[in-house]
Amino acid sequence: MGGQNKLYKFDAIGNFPNVIEHKQEDTIVPIMPLKGKWNTEFFKNDNPIVLELGCGKGEYTVALSQLYPHKNFVGCDIKGNRIYTGAKQLLDLKSTNAGFMRGQIENINTFFDTNEVAEIWITFPDPQPQKPRERNRLTHPNFLNKYRKLLQPKGIVHLKTDSQLLYEYTKEIIAEQQLELLYDTNNLYANNDAELNEMKQIKTYYEALFSGKGYNINYLKFRL
């Protein structure tokens, strides 16, 4: 039953108007038709575009789009059965300022053009704790270089993670690359700073799970 449900969701998102796909089985990564045209052809407005990388079920993408109606949001993930959940919610909400892109984050520069994106959210990614897999961390310099190409000048990256390893690693990268660190807390929900109040309203499934087990939620905001 689980397999059939997954196949149903894969088929369904192929017909969703708010999901853009590059299928994993494609052997060549094309330049996406929407590259450089997300504002004009997908959102049909000039509002800033915000990406959520590794969005999973899109909980953050959906919630942010409701909090900030004058911004556009794109959740990016390779798992179509996960994207289905958020995309369906957006359709039910009749939301026009958010959508999803199914594709590999490694290919992000084939999907978005130079200066096309204003902000990036990285929410609870796999910390890739094994040293040989360090290059797969979404805050590794290789990924930051990809983000630089699509972010507007002074573009912002947000990281939320329960992983102390990824939090400390990212702080080291920020220091090494002399990036501008805008915010840093290793215990989001113990921090009473009013600037964080809206962010605390959004809690993903995994965030609720981790914080419920007593794990601290780390948050970094920095500028590339």
C-alpha positions in Angstrom: 0.0 0.0 0.0 2.8 2.4 0.9 4.4 1.8 -2.5 1.2 2.4 -4.3 0.6 5.6 -2.4 4.1 6.8 -3.3 3.4 6.1 -7.0 0.1 8.0 -6.8 1.9 11.0 -5.4 4.6 10.9 -8.0 1.9 10.8 -10.7 -0.2 13.5 -9.1 2.5 16.2 -8.9 3.1 15.7 -12.6 -0.2 17.5 -13.0 0.1 20.0 -10.3 0.5 23.6 -11.7 2.6 24.6 -8.7 5.3 21.9 -9.2 8.2 22.1 -11.7 10.1 18.9 -12.2 13.5 17.8 -13.5 13.3 14.0 -13.2 16.2 12.2 -11.5 16.3 9.7 -14.3 17.0 12.3 -16.9 20.6 11.8 -18.1 21.3 15.4 -19.1 20.6 18.3 -16.9 18.9 20.9 -19.1 18.7 24.6 -18.6 15.2 24.9 -17.2 12.7 26.9 -19.2 12.0 29.0 -16.1 15.6 29.9 -15.4 15.6 33.7 -15.2 11.8 33.8 -15.6 10.4 32.7 -12.3 9.0 36.1 -11.6 7.6 36.8 -15.0 6.2 33.4 -15.9 5.6 31.4 -12.7 4.7 34.0 -10.1 3.8 36.8 -12.5 5.0 39.5 -10.1 8.2 41.3 -9.1 8.3 40.1 -5.5 11.6 38.7 -4.1 12.1 34.9 -4.4 13.0 32.8 -1.4 14.2 29.2 -1.7 13.9 26.4 0.8 16.5 23.8 0.0 15.8 20.1 1.0 12.2 21.2 1.8 10.9 17.7 2.4 7.1 18.0 2.8 7.3 21.7 2.4 6.1 22.7 5.8 8.4 25.7 6.0 7.7 26.8 2.4 3.9 26.7 3.0 4.1 28.5 6.4 6.5 31.2 5.2 4.3 31.9 2.2 1.4 32.5 4.5 3.4 34.8 6.8 4.9 36.8 4.0 2.4 37.2 1.2 4.6 39.8 -0.6 7.4 37.3 -1.1 7.6 34.3 -3.5 8.7 30.9 -2.2 10.0 27.8 -3.9 10.6 24.6 -2.0 13.3 22.4 -3.6 13.7 18.7 -3.0 14.2 15.5 -5.1 11.5 13.4 -3.3 8.3 13.9 -5.2 6.2 12.0 -2.7 7.2 14.5 0.0 6.7 17.5 -2.2 3.1 16.3 -2.9 2.1 17.1 0.7 3.1 20.8 0.6 2.0 21.3 -3.0 -1.5 19.9 -2.2 -1.7 22.2 0.8 -0.9 25.2 -1.4 -3.5 24.2 -3.9 -6.1 23.9 -1.1 -5.1 27.3 0.2 -5.3 28.7 -3.4 -1.9 30.2 -2.7 -0.2 32.0 -5.6 3.1 33.0 -4.0 4.6 29.6 -3.5 5.5 26.5 -5.4 7.9 23.5 -5.6 10.8 22.4 -7.8 11.7 18.7 -7.9 15.4 18.3 -8.7 18.8 17.8 -7.3 20.2 20.7 -5.2 23.6 20.1 -6.8 22.0 21.4 -10.0 20.5 24.5 -8.5 22.3 26.8 -10.9 20.5 25.2 -13.9 17.1 26.1 -12.3 17.7 29.7 -11.2 19.6 32.5 -12.9 22.2 35.0 -11.6 20.7 37.4 -9.0 17.3 35.7 -9.3 17.0 34.7 -5.6 16.8 37.0 -2.5 17.1 34.5 0.3 17.8 30.8 1.0 16.5 28.7 3.9 18.2 25.4 4.8 15.9 23.7 7.3 17.1 20.5 9.1 19.2 19.1 6.4 21.1 15.8 6.7 24.3 16.9 8.6 26.3 14.3 6.7 28.4 13.5 9.9 30.9 11.2 8.2 34.1 13.1 7.3 34.2 11.6 3.7 30.7 13.1 3.2 31.5 16.6 4.3 31.3 17.9 0.7 27.6 16.9 0.8 26.7 19.3 3.6 24.5 22.1 2.3 26.8 24.7 3.8 30.0 23.3 2.4 31.9 25.9 0.4 31.0 24.1 -2.9 27.4 24.7 -2.2 27.9 28.3 -1.0 29.6 29.0 -4.3 26.5 27.7 -6.1 24.3 29.9 -3.9 26.5 33.0 -4.7 25.7 32.7 -8.4 22.0 32.8 -7.9 21.6 35.1 -4.9 21.2 38.9 -5.3 24.0 41.1 -3.9 23.9 40.8 -0.1 21.7 37.8 -0.4 20.9 36.0 2.9 21.2 32.3 3.9 19.3 30.9 6.9 20.2 27.6 8.6 18.1 25.8 11.2 19.4 22.6 12.5 19.4 20.3 15.6 22.9 19.1 14.6 25.6 20.7 16.8 28.1 19.3 14.3 26.6 21.1 11.3 26.0 24.3 13.4 29.7 24.5 14.5 30.9 23.5 11.0 28.9 26.2 9.4 30.2 28.8 11.9 33.7 27.7 11.0 33.0 28.2 7.3 31.5 31.6 7.9 34.6 32.6 9.8 37.0 31.1 7.2 35.3 32.8 4.3 34.9 36.1 6.3 31.1 36.1 5.7 28.9 38.5 7.4 27.2 36.7 10.3 23.8 38.4 11.0 22.4 36.2 13.7 23.7 33.3 15.8 21.9 31.3 18.5 22.5 27.7 19.7 19.1 27.6 21.5 16.4 29.2 19.4 13.5 28.5 21.8 15.3 29.8 24.9 16.1 33.0 23.1 13.7 35.8 23.8 14.8 38.1 21.1 11.7 39.6 19.4 13.4 39.3 16.0 12.9 35.5 16.3 9.2 35.5 17.3 7.8 35.0 13.8 10.3 32.2 13.1 9.2 30.4 16.3 5.6 30.2 14.9 6.8 27.8 12.2 7.8 24.3 13.5 8.3 21.4 11.1 7.6 17.8 12.1 11.3 17.1 12.7 11.8 20.4 14.6 8.9 19.5 16.9 10.3 16.0 17.3 13.8 17.1 18.1 12.8 20.0 20.4 10.3 17.7 22.2 13.2 15.4 22.9 15.2 18.2 24.5 17.5 18.9 21.6 18.5 22.6 21.1 17.6 24.1 17.8 20.4 26.1 16.3 19.9 29.1 14.0 22.4 31.0 11.8 21.7 33.9 9.5 24.5 35.1 7.3 25.2 37.0 4.1 27.2 35.7 1.2 
